[in-house]
Every structure is written in structure tokens, then in C-alpha cells.
Amino acid sequence: MRFIGEEEVREVLSFRQLIPAMREALRAFSSGRVLQPVRGIIHVPEHNGWFGVMPAVYEDVMGAKLVTFYPANAPLHTHQATIQLFRASTGEPLACMDGRVITEMRTAAVSAIALDLLAPRVPLVLAIAGSGVQAHSHLEAFRQIRGFTEVRVWSRTRAHADNFAEALGSQSFESAEAAVCNADVVVTLTSASEPILRGAWLKACATVIAVGSVGPNRRELDDDVMRSPVIVESRESAVREAGELIQSGAQVYAEIGELLNGARQIPPPPVVYKSLGIAVEDIAAARLVYDSILGRDVAN
């Protein structure tokens, strides 16, 4: 059984391949062709972290991601993970690989799919709340499918926002309100436990992509934002894990796979996509990595 490290994963995984693969995985999930329970989470309160187990069976592969989230981990990454991949037909292990880069990239790829579906097809002003790993990855993924007339960034640490802006050709703002004012698309990528984005600040037809906070007691968006139609990856996961939904009482309009399959109509802005991450995304991405590195299809 092969171990595939972080650098090998990054060398072979690209958004050009990953975005179409995530589209297919989301379609399969929402049409009932994926076996996947809601992730199991063990909280580690003495270290302010949690440990999650995310299994899924998808076509000819199955596996599980083991992921940790330690928000106070600096200078280490807050998210760390490994993925174990198996052949579904025989149960034999195929590979164990680093899951941190896969998590980083598949999250951004799915957000890019949401952007493509939900935002107007015109040049857009993009506002990013957050300046960490996911902010960099999301901007790269977004630029694969849309052009932006302006990219703005706000972070709770102004120096981090300034560094991000300088490195990626965007503009930093001192306040979240100023950054999102009149923006067409707002993506939140923080570890906040209380809302950092308020509906009163938003353009009337804004598309909001909320990624950063996961868990029933954490949220980035206030109740005003959550009055818009809400799109998720999995209804079952969202009602258990999305603090924005649980605390606001908002209802899920559709799964993103339902929009891709045509089972639900795509709502016009304003609209919210709440990202949580589901296991089939990790398994589909791991399959891409395995096939790229070993040079053969899993089925052969």
C-alpha cells in the first residue's frame, strides 16, 4: 500500500481536474448514488480541538478521511488530515495519503461550483473575509471560472490582510463592512464563533459563500443574511453541523447537487451557499490523486 505525502498530492492535483470531479461527486450524492453517513466528531476540549471521521463509498472506491481542527494551532495548520482509500469491489487498501491539501483544494473547488451556479455571469466585485490558506485557495479556484473587476480582503488581523492583498493583487480593508459594501460576491473564510458578516452591509443581490465556521455553536453570518435561500452540500449534515442554520432557524432550499441535476431550480441572488464539506468530495479527490500518481485507473 502506497503512502502519498503532501508535496506529491499538490504536484498532481489541479483545479482544472478537481472542479469537474467535484461536480460529478455532488451530482452522485444528491441522486442517492453515494453511501455516506454524517461525519462523526469527537471533541477534545482540553486542547480546544476536534477529531472527525468521514467515510464514504463512491463508485469503485471507498475510504475515510481522518481530520482534526485545532483553531489555536498557529504556527501549525488548523486543519490536518489523512485519507485512506480502498477498492470498493474487494475491500483491499489502495493508498494512504495526506488529506490537508485535498481538504484545502476540494473545499475551494466546491465553492467555485457554487459561485458558477449562483452568481451573475457578469464581471464581479469579490470580497473575501479571511486571509489564511483557504482564502488563497478560493481565489485561485474562483479565477478558474470567473473574472473579477475588483478583489477585496478583510481579516481580523490587518497585517494578514495587507500581506494577502500584496501577494495576490487585491485590496485590503480595515473593516468587514467596508470590504463587503456593494460587493457582488462575499466569501467568508474565518474561524469565527460569532457573526462577522451582517445582512445590513450587503448589496441587495449579493451571493454569499460561507465556508469558515463548522459546528452548531459557530457561525459567520447573522440572521439577516440567512433570510436568503440557503444551498448546502448535504441536508442531513447541514441540520446537524451548520450553526448559521441551527441558530437562525433558516431552512435549506436545496443541495448543490440538486441544482446541478436540475431537480431544483437555481434561485436568483440574494442567495447563501453554506459549505461544510462532505466525505465523497475527499474520496473523489483522493481517487484523482491515486490515478495520477500510480498511472492507472482504480478499476484496472
HUHUGI-V404045 format. One record per residue. PHI is phi in whole degrees, 0 to 359 (none if undefined). PSI is psi in radians with two decimals (999 if undefined). NEAR is the number of other ideal C-beta (glycine too) atoms within 10 Angstrom. Layout:
phi=[PHI PHI]
psi=[PSI PSI]
near=[NEAR NEAR]
This chain:
phi=[none 271 260 242 275 301 293 296 300 295 295 256 267 231 294 301 273 289 299 298 295 291 303 293 295 292 300 297 299 284 259 81 261 234 265 200 278 296 302 266 232 249 277 240 297 293 242 54 218 216 237 242 238 231 263 198 244 220 55 264 231 212 173 210 260 254 229 240 228 235 297 259 277 310 273 287 295 289 252 222 197 229 235 257 249 234 278 292 285 237 80 282 289 257 197 243 223 301 251 292 293 300 301 304 278 291 297 293 297 291 298 295 296 298 301 297 283 256 265 300 270 223 303 239 263 251 244 243 259 124 217 267 304 292 297 298 295 295 296 298 294 300 290 289 236 220 259 234 283 203 237 245 222 229 221 295 252 300 298 294 297 297 296 299 299 294 287 241 69 243 240 268 232 283 231 297 301 294 293 268 302 65 285 280 230 236 242 253 223 249 258 297 255 237 304 247 236 245 299 297 274 273 300 300 245 285 257 248 241 256 238 290 261 237 127 295 254 234 202 249 248 275 297 297 298 283 283 282 304 246 252 225 280 219 301 299 293 297 288 257 239 266 301 301 288 296 279 268 79 293 253 283 279 195 278 297 296 294 293 295 279 82 285 228 284 288 282 285 299 282 208 240 254 258 272 234 86 230 297 299 297 293 291 296 292 297 299 301 297 301 296 292 280 271 70 210 283 305 290 259]
psi=[2.32 2.39 2.29 2.03 3.07 -0.77 -0.66 -0.72 -0.83 -0.57 -0.61 -0.30 2.16 2.68 -0.47 -0.69 -0.63 -0.71 -0.84 -0.65 -0.66 -0.65 -0.81 -0.68 -0.70 -0.69 -0.80 -0.74 -0.84 -0.21 0.16 0.32 0.24 2.35 2.04 2.04 2.89 2.48 2.54 2.39 2.31 2.12 2.49 1.35 -0.55 -0.31 0.18 0.82 3.10 2.76 2.17 2.60 2.17 1.62 2.71 2.64 2.16 1.92 -2.09 0.16 2.79 2.89 -2.98 2.47 2.32 2.04 2.48 2.59 1.99 1.63 -0.37 0.54 -0.15 2.39 0.04 2.82 2.48 -0.59 2.29 2.62 2.76 2.69 2.25 2.15 2.36 2.76 2.18 -0.54 -0.47 -0.29 0.09 2.45 2.39 -0.81 2.68 2.27 2.74 2.38 -0.06 -0.84 -0.68 -0.78 -0.82 -0.85 -0.68 -0.55 -0.82 -0.64 -0.74 -0.67 -0.65 -0.64 -0.75 -0.75 -0.79 -0.65 -0.69 -0.38 2.62 2.62 1.09 2.87 2.37 2.65 2.14 2.28 2.29 2.16 1.91 2.67 0.40 -2.71 -0.81 -0.54 -0.79 -0.81 -0.72 -0.74 -0.71 -0.79 -0.76 -0.69 -0.20 -0.45 -0.30 2.69 2.62 2.33 -0.41 2.43 2.16 2.61 2.44 2.46 2.65 -0.36 1.90 -0.64 -0.63 -0.72 -0.73 -0.75 -0.74 -0.84 -0.74 -0.70 -0.56 0.23 0.64 -3.07 2.29 2.64 2.62 -0.51 2.65 -0.69 -0.80 -0.65 -0.66 -0.17 2.12 0.24 2.50 -0.64 2.30 2.18 2.25 2.22 0.82 2.99 0.50 2.59 -0.26 2.70 2.33 -0.11 2.23 2.43 -0.52 -0.36 -0.27 2.61 2.56 -0.51 0.61 2.58 2.20 2.28 1.89 2.07 -0.60 -0.82 2.23 2.36 2.63 -0.35 0.18 2.51 2.68 -0.35 2.47 3.09 -0.57 -0.73 -0.66 0.06 -0.23 2.81 2.41 2.20 2.41 2.99 -0.72 2.15 -0.79 -0.75 -0.73 -0.74 -0.26 -0.46 -0.24 1.85 -0.60 -0.76 -0.82 -0.77 -0.47 -0.34 0.18 2.71 2.65 2.25 -0.79 2.75 2.61 -0.59 -0.56 -0.65 -0.74 -0.62 -0.19 0.17 -0.42 2.56 2.46 2.13 2.57 2.74 2.63 2.53 2.65 2.27 2.08 1.94 2.34 -0.46 2.26 2.75 -0.60 -0.52 -0.75 -0.72 -0.70 -0.70 -0.70 -0.64 -0.75 -0.80 -0.82 -0.87 -0.65 -0.72 -0.73 -0.14 0.40 2.75 2.52 -0.65 -0.25 999]
near=[10 13 10 21 11 14 9 17 24 16 13 14 23 14 20 8 16 24 20 13 17 29 20 15 29 27 19 18 26 22 13 8 14 23 14 19 12 16 22 11 17 10 11 13 7 6 11 12 17 17 14 20 14 26 20 23 17 24 17 13 21 22 27 21 26 16 23 19 21 17 17 10 15 9 4 9 16 17 22 18 21 17 28 19 24 20 15 17 11 8 8 9 13 20 20 17 26 21 25 20 22 27 26 22 24 30 24 29 28 27 24 25 22 26 21 15 17 23 22 13 7 9 11 20 18 26 31 31 27 26 27 20 18 25 25 18 22 25 21 15 24 25 15 15 13 19 10 17 10 14 21 23 25 29 24 14 10 14 10 17 25 15 15 22 20 10 10 16 8 21 14 20 20 10 11 21 14 12 22 26 15 13 23 21 25 27 28 29 29 24 17 20 14 11 22 20 28 15 18 8 21 24 17 7 13 24 27 29 26 27 25 21 25 21 17 14 10 20 29 25 30 19 15 15 27 24 13 22 20 25 26 26 25 26 15 15 21 23 15 16 22 28 22 26 24 17 17 19 8 21 12 18 18 21 23 26 27 22 23 22 15 9 13 17 10 15 17 11 19 18 22 28 26 29 26 22 22 26 30 28 27 27 30 26 27 28 23 20 25 23 17 16 17 13 7 9 10 18 11 6]
